[in-house]
Amino acid sequence: MHIETDVLVVGGGCTGTGVARDLALRGLRVVLAEREDLAAGTSGRNHGLLHSGGRYAVKDPEAAAECIAENAVLRRIAAHCIWDSGGLFVALAEDDPSYVDGFLAACGRIGIEAQEISKQDALRDEPNLPETIRRVVRVPDGCIDPFSLCLANALDASEHGARILLHHELAAMTKVSGRITEALLRDRLSGESVTVVPRMVVSATGAWAGQVGRLADVDLRVILSKGSLLVASSRLVRAVVNRCRPPASGDILVPGGPVTLLGTTSVETADPSDTSSAEEEVTLLRDEAAKLVPAAGRARILRAFAGVRPLYQQTGPAADGRAVSRGHAVIDHLARDGLGGMVSIVGGKLTTYRKMAEDVCAVVCRQLGVDEPCRTAELPLPGSAACIEPAPDIGVSPRTLRMARIRHGSRAEQVLARGSAGHDDRLSHLCLCESVTEAEVRHATEHLWARTVDDVRRRTRVGCGPCQGTYCGPRVSSVIAEQLCASADEERALEAAFLAERQKGVSPAAEGAQLVQEALRRALVRSMGLPGGHRET
């Protein structure tokens, strides 16, 4: 396949999809290529915090200022991806109480609305906090679904003409006379190749920015900091709860739907695909979370997972991951390296993805002679905008419709109608834990580029409940195989790959009730003759 385009965007995280949306809205021809799936990298491996900027106010005020500004923007344009939980910064008895004063002063200078509240008010709002808390500050933190956010950006880009190529890895780039002239993509599932001839290439590849840079013979100094998190099976807090102290491991709890995320660690790694979590990290995170919320020490942990933060340090000796700014940098390789046709965006935060995309698009448009303005701060994303078509009458339970609206926003009824295609039996649940219907799975494969069960998980939360895909995995695999006209062997491979992926997160954290669930999973897997039915040694 041969494609000519104005811009090839490499990377399907929030920044890459945000760049694709921004450029498509300006009328450019765009191809987005991602080696795995939307939000498969760092964008989908974090605590889902909509930052107020409070976490960076003391040490990194510039990043904090960007966070609070974009916090307000995202609440306008991505309402269906956001839950306004609010946030608390809590000082425990062992913490330095004077740090709170510095924290309040820093927030005031930046413009973050931070208010100290009484211990009584804090315990009323968050009854799981310990009685020993000393001081508490309320900030405008929130929760954001990174999977819905990436998907909505990709959808809007596609609906404005962009071409989305998932599971397509950038294999090579060709340079002629000091300029990128061609890129070779390889479909990692089919093995087929695609040649793209772009006027510009944007690398929005996060932790893989250094590897992509090497394909173009340019050097990017990216520090890779791996952060592990735990998923507790219950809602332990109502608001985001932060430890009010200098940044350290295990200082945040974030509510996310029916679960709570406990995070995070910071471990330097050399491998952008290293998403393993060590048992000592699991122990540390649980112990530190229990200091903030004692119930966390007794909570059922569903799984551990990790993401790799791509931190950019332009000059100076290599620093520890927590000491590097969370700000972002746009690298114009023409100005810096004498290489035309390529721009990189590195660093940054999920909360600031839209501003990051706007900044890199300004460089791209200047080089391409495009003077269309950026409109991403005003136009709502699909799912957060009012539907033009009247919502069809869908015969599902209120809970099923409510869950679909959480995932798809104002488009939920259309998703269910398109996925069911008049077949009422397709409105039944394939995943009972998350109330995911067959219609949503079919819609994901037909209209949302899903090609694996893990792709469907990111679009629907299939397999995210206590069974971790044990029961719904085979059912979803069967539907995907039918949709993709896959063979029986290919269907079994889909199922095995999904269960193996789920297993990675369960193993380091399995204990108590989840260990019993894991034993049942292994027995069922053995009965189906799939790999992964025996305990690893």
C-alpha positions as CSV (number, residue, x, y, z in Angstrom):
1,M,0.0,0.0,0.0
2,H,1.2,3.5,-0.9
3,I,-0.2,6.6,0.9
4,E,0.7,10.3,0.2
5,T,-0.2,12.7,3.0
6,D,0.6,16.0,4.5
7,V,1.5,14.7,8.0
8,L,2.4,11.3,9.3
9,V,1.8,11.2,13.1
10,V,3.6,8.4,14.8
11,G,2.1,7.4,18.2
12,G,-1.5,6.7,19.3
13,G,-1.5,8.0,22.8
14,C,-3.3,11.2,23.9
15,T,-0.6,13.5,22.4
16,G,-0.5,11.7,19.1
17,T,-4.3,11.5,18.7
18,G,-4.5,15.1,19.9
19,V,-2.0,16.1,17.1
20,A,-4.0,14.2,14.5
21,R,-7.2,15.8,15.6
22,D,-5.7,19.3,15.6
23,L,-4.2,19.0,12.2
24,A,-7.3,17.3,10.7
25,L,-9.4,20.2,12.0
26,R,-7.1,22.6,10.2
27,G,-7.8,20.8,7.0
28,L,-4.5,18.8,6.5
29,R,-4.3,15.3,5.3
30,V,-3.2,13.1,8.2
31,V,-2.2,9.5,8.7
32,L,-1.9,8.3,12.3
33,A,0.3,5.2,12.9
34,E,0.5,3.3,16.2
35,R,2.6,0.2,16.8
36,E,0.0,-1.3,19.2
37,D,-3.4,0.3,20.0
38,L,-4.8,3.6,21.1
39,A,-3.6,4.4,24.7
40,A,-1.6,1.1,24.8
41,G,1.5,2.9,26.1
42,T,2.0,5.6,28.8
43,S,-1.4,7.2,28.1
44,G,-3.2,4.1,29.2
45,R,-0.9,3.2,32.0
46,N,-1.3,5.9,34.6
47,H,-3.6,6.8,37.5
48,G,-6.1,8.7,35.4
49,L,-5.6,11.9,37.3
50,L,-6.9,15.2,35.9
51,H,-4.2,17.3,37.5
52,S,-5.0,20.6,39.3
53,G,-1.3,21.1,39.2
54,G,-1.0,20.7,42.9
55,R,1.4,17.8,42.7
56,Y,3.9,20.0,40.9
57,A,3.2,23.4,42.5
58,V,6.2,23.4,44.9
59,K,8.9,21.8,42.7
60,D,7.7,22.4,39.1
61,P,5.6,25.6,38.9
62,E,5.6,25.9,35.1
63,A,4.2,22.3,34.7
64,A,1.7,23.1,37.4
65,A,0.5,26.2,35.7
66,E,0.0,24.3,32.4
67,C,-2.0,21.6,34.3
68,I,-4.5,24.0,35.9
69,A,-5.1,25.8,32.6
70,E,-5.7,22.6,30.7
71,N,-7.8,21.2,33.5
72,A,-10.4,23.9,32.8
73,V,-10.2,23.3,29.0
74,L,-10.7,19.5,29.3
75,R,-13.7,20.0,31.5
76,R,-15.2,21.9,28.6
77,I,-14.3,19.7,25.7
78,A,-14.1,16.2,27.2
79,A,-16.9,16.2,29.8
80,H,-17.8,12.5,29.2
81,C,-14.2,11.4,30.0
82,I,-14.1,13.3,33.3
83,W,-15.5,12.8,36.8
84,D,-15.2,15.9,39.0
85,S,-14.1,14.0,42.1
86,G,-12.1,16.9,43.6
87,G,-8.9,16.3,45.4
88,L,-7.3,16.4,48.9
89,F,-3.7,16.9,49.9
90,V,-3.3,15.3,53.3
91,A,-0.5,15.7,55.8
92,L,-0.1,12.8,58.3
93,A,1.2,13.0,61.8
94,E,4.7,12.0,60.5
95,D,4.8,14.7,57.8
96,D,6.3,18.1,58.2
97,P,3.4,20.5,58.8
98,S,5.3,23.4,57.4
99,Y,5.3,21.8,54.0
100,V,1.6,22.6,53.8
101,D,2.3,26.3,54.2
102,G,4.7,26.2,51.3
103,F,2.3,24.1,49.3
104,L,-0.6,26.7,49.8
105,A,1.7,29.6,48.9
106,A,2.9,27.9,45.7
107,C,-0.7,27.1,44.7
108,G,-1.6,30.7,45.3
109,R,1.2,32.0,43.1
110,I,0.2,29.7,40.2
111,G,-3.5,30.3,40.5
112,I,-4.6,26.9,41.7
113,E,-7.6,27.2,43.9
114,A,-6.3,25.5,47.1
115,Q,-8.2,25.8,50.4
116,E,-7.3,24.3,53.8
117,I,-10.2,22.6,55.4
118,S,-10.7,21.3,58.9
119,K,-9.9,17.8,60.0
120,Q,-13.6,17.3,60.8
121,D,-14.7,18.3,57.3
122,A,-12.1,16.1,55.8
123,L,-13.2,13.1,57.8
124,R,-16.8,13.8,56.9
125,D,-16.0,13.9,53.2
126,E,-13.5,11.0,53.4
127,P,-14.4,8.7,56.3
128,N,-11.7,6.2,55.4
129,L,-9.0,8.8,56.2
130,P,-7.2,8.1,59.5
131,E,-8.0,10.1,62.7
132,T,-4.3,11.0,62.9
133,I,-4.4,13.4,59.9
134,R,-2.9,16.8,60.8
135,R,-3.8,19.2,57.9
136,V,-5.8,18.9,54.7
137,V,-6.0,21.0,51.6
138,R,-8.8,20.8,49.0
139,V,-7.8,21.3,45.3
140,P,-9.6,21.0,41.9
141,D,-8.2,17.6,41.0
142,G,-10.4,15.2,39.0
143,C,-10.5,11.8,37.4
144,I,-10.1,11.2,33.6
145,D,-10.5,8.1,31.5
146,P,-7.5,8.1,29.2
147,F,-8.9,5.3,27.0
148,S,-12.1,7.3,26.2
149,L,-10.0,10.4,25.7
150,C,-7.6,8.9,23.2
151,L,-10.5,7.2,21.4
152,A,-12.5,10.4,21.2
153,N,-9.6,12.3,19.7
154,A,-8.9,9.6,17.2
155,L,-12.6,9.5,16.3
156,D,-12.8,13.2,15.7
157,A,-9.6,13.1,13.6
158,S,-11.0,10.3,11.5
159,E,-14.3,12.1,11.1
160,H,-12.4,15.0,9.7
161,G,-10.5,12.9,7.2
162,A,-7.5,11.4,9.1
163,R,-6.5,7.8,8.4
164,I,-6.0,5.7,11.5
165,L,-3.5,2.7,11.2
166,L,-3.3,0.8,14.5
167,H,-0.9,-2.1,15.1
168,H,1.4,-0.5,12.4
169,E,5.0,0.0,13.5
170,L,7.3,2.5,12.0
171,A,10.0,0.3,10.6
172,A,12.2,2.8,8.6
173,M,12.5,6.3,7.4
174,T,14.2,7.5,4.2
175,K,16.1,10.7,4.0
176,V,17.0,12.6,0.8
177,S,19.0,15.8,0.8
178,G,18.6,16.2,4.5
179,R,14.9,15.7,4.6
180,I,12.5,12.8,5.6
181,T,10.8,11.8,2.3
182,E,9.3,8.4,3.1
183,A,8.3,6.2,6.0
184,L,7.8,2.4,6.0
185,L,5.1,1.0,8.3
186,R,4.7,-2.7,9.1
187,D,1.4,-4.2,10.2
188,R,2.4,-6.2,13.3
189,L,-0.6,-8.5,13.0
190,S,-0.7,-9.3,9.3
191,G,2.9,-8.6,8.4
192,E,1.9,-6.4,5.5
193,S,3.8,-3.2,4.7
194,V,2.6,0.3,4.0
195,T,4.7,3.1,2.4
196,V,3.8,6.6,3.5
197,V,5.1,9.7,1.6
198,P,4.5,12.6,4.0
199,R,5.4,16.3,3.8
200,M,6.1,16.2,7.6
201,V,6.5,13.5,10.3
202,V,5.5,14.1,13.9
203,S,7.0,11.8,16.5
204,A,4.6,11.6,19.4
205,T,5.8,8.3,20.6
206,G,6.4,8.9,24.3
207,A,8.8,6.4,25.7
208,W,9.8,5.3,22.2
209,A,10.9,8.8,21.1
210,G,14.6,7.9,21.4
211,Q,14.1,4.8,19.2
212,V,12.2,6.8,16.6
213,G,14.8,9.5,16.6
214,R,17.5,6.9,15.9
215,L,15.6,5.8,12.8
216,A,16.2,9.4,11.6
217,D,19.7,9.6,12.9
218,V,18.9,12.2,15.5
219,D,19.5,12.0,19.3
220,L,16.7,12.6,21.8
221,R,17.7,12.5,25.5
222,V,14.7,10.8,27.1
223,I,14.8,9.6,30.6
224,L,12.6,6.5,31.1
225,S,11.0,6.3,34.5
226,K,8.7,3.3,35.2
227,G,5.9,3.8,37.6
228,S,3.9,0.9,39.0
229,L,0.3,1.1,40.3
230,L,-2.2,-1.3,42.0
231,V,-5.9,-1.7,41.3
232,A,-8.0,-2.2,44.4
233,S,-11.4,-3.8,43.7
234,S,-13.5,-1.3,45.7
235,R,-13.9,2.5,45.9
236,L,-11.8,3.4,48.9
237,V,-12.0,7.2,48.5
238,R,-14.5,9.6,47.0
239,A,-11.9,12.2,45.9
240,V,-8.3,12.0,44.7
241,V,-6.3,11.7,47.9
242,N,-2.6,12.9,47.8
243,R,0.0,12.9,50.5
244,C,1.0,16.4,51.2
245,R,4.8,16.0,51.3
246,P,7.7,16.2,48.8
247,P,7.0,13.7,45.9
248,A,7.7,10.1,46.8
249,S,6.4,6.6,46.0
250,G,3.0,5.6,47.2
251,D,1.5,9.0,47.7
252,I,-1.8,9.0,45.8
253,L,-5.1,7.2,45.6
254,V,-7.4,7.8,42.7
255,P,-11.0,6.6,42.4
256,G,-11.8,5.1,39.0
257,G,-15.3,3.8,38.5
258,P,-15.8,0.9,40.9
259,V,-12.0,0.6,41.7
260,T,-9.3,2.6,43.3
261,L,-5.8,3.1,41.8
262,L,-2.9,3.1,44.3
263,G,0.3,4.7,43.1
264,T,3.0,5.3,42.1
265,T,6.7,4.2,42.1
266,S,9.6,5.7,40.1
267,V,12.2,3.2,38.8
268,E,14.6,4.1,36.0
269,T,14.5,1.7,33.1
270,A,16.2,1.4,29.7
271,D,13.3,-0.5,28.0
272,P,10.2,1.5,26.9
273,S,8.2,-1.7,26.8
274,D,9.1,-2.7,30.4
275,T,5.7,-2.7,32.1
276,S,6.5,-5.3,34.8
277,S,5.9,-4.6,38.5
278,A,8.1,-6.1,41.2
279,E,6.7,-7.7,44.3
280,E,8.5,-5.2,46.5
281,E,6.8,-2.4,44.6
282,V,3.4,-4.0,45.3
283,T,4.3,-4.2,49.0
284,L,5.5,-0.6,49.1
285,L,2.4,0.8,47.4
286,R,0.0,-1.1,49.6
287,D,1.9,-0.1,52.8
288,E,2.1,3.5,51.8
289,A,-1.5,3.7,50.7
290,A,-2.6,2.2,54.0
291,K,-1.0,5.1,55.8
292,L,-3.2,7.5,53.9
293,V,-6.3,5.2,53.9
294,P,-6.0,2.3,56.3
295,A,-8.7,0.3,54.4
296,A,-6.2,0.0,51.5
297,G,-4.2,-2.4,53.6
298,R,-7.1,-4.8,53.7
299,A,-8.4,-4.2,50.2
300,R,-8.6,-6.9,47.5
301,I,-5.9,-6.1,44.9
302,L,-7.0,-7.1,41.4
303,R,-3.8,-6.5,39.6
304,A,-0.6,-4.4,39.3
305,F,0.5,-2.6,36.2
306,A,3.1,-0.1,35.2
307,G,3.8,2.6,32.6
308,V,6.9,4.2,31.4
309,R,7.1,8.0,31.8
310,P,9.1,9.7,29.0
311,L,10.8,12.6,30.7
312,Y,12.8,15.0,28.6
313,Q,16.1,16.5,29.9
314,Q,17.7,18.8,27.4
315,T,20.9,19.6,29.2
316,G,23.0,18.8,32.3
317,P,23.8,15.5,34.0
318,A,21.2,12.8,34.1
319,A,18.8,13.4,37.0
320,D,16.5,11.1,39.0
321,G,13.1,10.6,37.4
322,R,11.3,12.5,40.2
323,A,13.6,15.5,39.8
324,V,13.0,16.0,36.1
325,S,10.4,18.5,35.0
326,R,7.0,17.2,33.9
327,G,6.9,20.0,31.3
328,H,7.1,19.2,27.6
329,A,9.4,20.1,24.7
330,V,8.8,20.5,21.0
331,I,12.0,19.6,19.0
332,D,12.1,21.1,15.6
333,H,14.7,18.9,14.0
334,L,15.2,21.3,11.1
335,A,16.4,24.0,13.5
336,R,18.2,21.7,15.9
337,D,19.6,19.0,13.7
338,G,19.4,20.3,10.1
339,L,16.8,17.5,9.4
340,G,13.8,18.7,7.5
341,G,10.4,17.1,7.6
342,M,10.4,16.0,11.2
343,V,9.2,17.3,14.6
344,S,9.2,15.5,17.9
345,I,7.1,16.1,21.0
346,V,8.5,14.7,24.3
347,G,7.7,14.9,28.1
348,G,4.5,16.4,29.4
349,K,1.5,15.0,31.2
350,L,-1.8,13.5,30.2
351,T,-3.7,16.6,31.5
352,T,-1.6,18.8,29.2
353,Y,-1.8,16.6,26.0
354,R,-4.0,19.1,24.1
355,K,-1.6,22.0,24.7
356,M,1.3,19.8,23.8
357,A,-0.5,18.9,20.5
358,E,-1.2,22.6,19.8
359,D,2.4,23.5,20.4
360,V,3.8,20.9,18.0
361,C,1.1,21.7,15.4
362,A,2.1,25.3,15.4
363,V,5.6,24.2,14.3
364,V,4.2,21.9,11.7
365,C,1.9,24.4,10.2
366,R,4.5,27.1,10.1
367,Q,6.8,24.8,8.1
368,L,3.9,23.8,5.8
369,G,2.7,27.3,5.3
370,V,-0.7,26.7,6.9
371,D,-2.3,29.5,8.8
372,E,-5.5,27.9,10.0
373,P,-6.0,28.5,13.7
374,C,-6.1,25.8,16.4
375,R,-9.7,25.0,17.4
376,T,-9.2,22.1,19.8
377,A,-9.8,24.2,23.0
378,E,-13.3,25.2,21.9
379,L,-14.8,22.2,20.0
380,P,-16.1,19.4,22.2
381,L,-14.9,15.9,21.5
382,P,-17.3,13.2,20.2
383,G,-19.3,11.9,23.1
384,S,-19.1,15.2,24.9
385,A,-20.9,17.1,22.1
386,A,-24.7,17.0,21.7
387,C,-25.7,14.4,19.1
388,I,-27.1,15.7,15.9
389,E,-29.3,12.7,15.3
390,P,-32.1,11.8,17.8
391,A,-31.1,9.0,20.1
392,P,-32.7,5.7,19.1
393,D,-34.9,3.8,21.7
394,I,-32.7,1.0,23.0
395,G,-34.2,-1.9,24.9
396,V,-31.6,-2.2,27.6
397,S,-31.6,-1.9,31.4
398,P,-30.9,1.5,33.0
399,R,-27.6,0.2,34.4
400,T,-26.5,-1.1,30.9
401,L,-27.3,2.3,29.4
402,R,-25.6,4.1,32.2
403,M,-22.4,2.1,31.8
404,A,-22.5,2.6,28.0
405,R,-22.9,6.4,28.5
406,I,-19.8,6.4,30.8
407,R,-17.8,4.8,28.0
408,H,-19.3,6.6,25.0
409,G,-21.0,9.7,26.4
410,S,-23.7,11.2,24.3
411,R,-23.1,8.6,21.5
412,A,-24.0,5.6,23.7
413,E,-27.4,5.0,22.2
414,Q,-26.0,5.2,18.6
415,V,-23.2,2.8,19.6
416,L,-25.7,0.2,20.9
417,A,-28.0,0.6,17.9
418,R,-25.2,0.3,15.4
419,G,-23.6,-2.6,17.2
420,S,-26.9,-4.6,17.6
421,A,-28.0,-3.9,14.0
422,G,-31.6,-4.8,14.9
423,H,-30.6,-8.1,16.7
424,D,-32.0,-7.8,20.2
425,D,-29.9,-10.7,21.4
426,R,-26.7,-8.6,20.8
427,L,-27.8,-6.3,23.7
428,S,-27.1,-9.1,26.2
429,H,-23.9,-8.9,28.3
430,L,-20.7,-10.6,27.4
431,C,-18.9,-9.1,30.4
432,L,-21.1,-9.1,33.5
433,C,-18.6,-7.3,35.7
434,E,-18.6,-4.2,33.5
435,S,-22.1,-4.6,31.9
436,V,-20.5,-4.7,28.4
437,T,-22.9,-5.9,25.7
438,E,-22.2,-7.8,22.5
439,A,-23.3,-4.8,20.6
440,E,-20.4,-2.7,22.0
441,V,-17.9,-5.4,21.1
442,R,-19.2,-5.5,17.5
443,H,-19.2,-1.8,17.3
444,A,-15.6,-1.7,18.5
445,T,-14.4,-4.0,15.8
446,E,-16.5,-2.4,13.0
447,H,-16.1,1.3,13.8
448,L,-13.4,1.8,16.4
449,W,-10.4,-0.1,14.8
450,A,-10.3,-3.0,17.4
451,R,-8.5,-6.1,16.2
452,T,-7.7,-7.9,19.5
453,V,-9.5,-8.6,22.7
454,D,-7.2,-6.2,24.5
455,D,-8.2,-3.5,21.9
456,V,-11.8,-4.1,22.9
457,R,-10.9,-3.9,26.6
458,R,-9.5,-0.4,26.1
459,R,-12.8,0.7,24.5
460,T,-15.2,-1.1,26.9
461,R,-13.5,-2.3,30.1
462,V,-14.1,-5.9,29.1
463,G,-12.1,-8.1,31.5
464,C,-11.3,-5.4,34.0
465,G,-13.5,-6.8,36.8
466,P,-12.6,-9.3,39.5
467,C,-12.5,-12.3,37.1
468,Q,-9.9,-10.5,34.9
469,G,-11.3,-11.8,31.7
470,T,-11.7,-15.5,32.8
471,Y,-15.4,-15.7,31.8
472,C,-15.8,-12.9,29.3
473,G,-12.5,-13.5,27.4
474,P,-13.8,-16.6,25.5
475,R,-17.1,-14.9,24.6
476,V,-15.5,-11.7,23.4
477,S,-12.9,-13.7,21.4
478,S,-15.7,-15.6,19.6
479,V,-17.4,-12.4,18.6
480,I,-14.2,-10.7,17.4
481,A,-13.3,-13.9,15.4
482,E,-16.7,-13.8,13.7
483,Q,-16.3,-10.1,12.9
484,L,-12.8,-10.6,11.5
485,C,-13.7,-13.8,9.7
486,A,-10.9,-15.5,11.7
487,S,-10.2,-19.2,11.8
488,A,-10.7,-21.4,14.9
489,D,-6.9,-21.3,15.5
490,E,-6.9,-17.6,15.2
491,E,-9.8,-17.3,17.6
492,R,-7.9,-19.4,20.2
493,A,-4.8,-17.2,19.7
494,L,-6.9,-14.1,20.4
495,E,-8.2,-15.6,23.6
496,A,-4.8,-16.9,24.7
497,A,-3.2,-13.5,24.1
498,F,-5.8,-11.7,26.1
499,L,-5.6,-14.1,29.1
500,A,-1.8,-13.9,29.0
501,E,-1.9,-10.1,29.1
502,R,-4.3,-10.2,32.1
503,Q,-2.1,-12.7,33.8
504,K,0.9,-10.3,33.8
505,G,-0.8,-8.0,36.1
506,V,-2.4,-10.6,38.4
507,S,0.7,-12.6,39.2
508,P,2.7,-10.0,41.2
509,A,-0.3,-8.9,43.3
510,A,-2.4,-12.1,43.8
511,E,-3.2,-12.8,47.4
512,G,-6.3,-13.6,49.5
513,A,-9.6,-13.6,47.5
514,Q,-7.8,-12.8,44.2
515,L,-5.5,-15.8,44.7
516,V,-8.6,-18.0,44.9
517,Q,-9.9,-16.3,41.7
518,E,-6.6,-17.0,40.1
519,A,-6.7,-20.7,41.0
520,L,-10.1,-20.9,39.3
521,R,-8.8,-19.1,36.3
522,R,-6.0,-21.5,35.8
523,A,-8.3,-24.5,36.1
524,L,-10.6,-23.1,33.5
525,V,-7.7,-22.3,31.2
526,R,-6.4,-25.8,31.6
527,S,-9.8,-27.2,30.7
528,M,-9.8,-25.2,27.5
529,G,-6.3,-26.4,26.6
530,L,-5.0,-22.9,26.4
531,P,-1.5,-21.8,27.6
532,G,-1.3,-20.3,31.0
533,G,-3.1,-23.0,32.9
534,H,-0.1,-23.9,35.1
535,R,1.5,-21.9,37.8
536,E,4.8,-20.2,36.7
537,T,7.9,-21.1,38.6
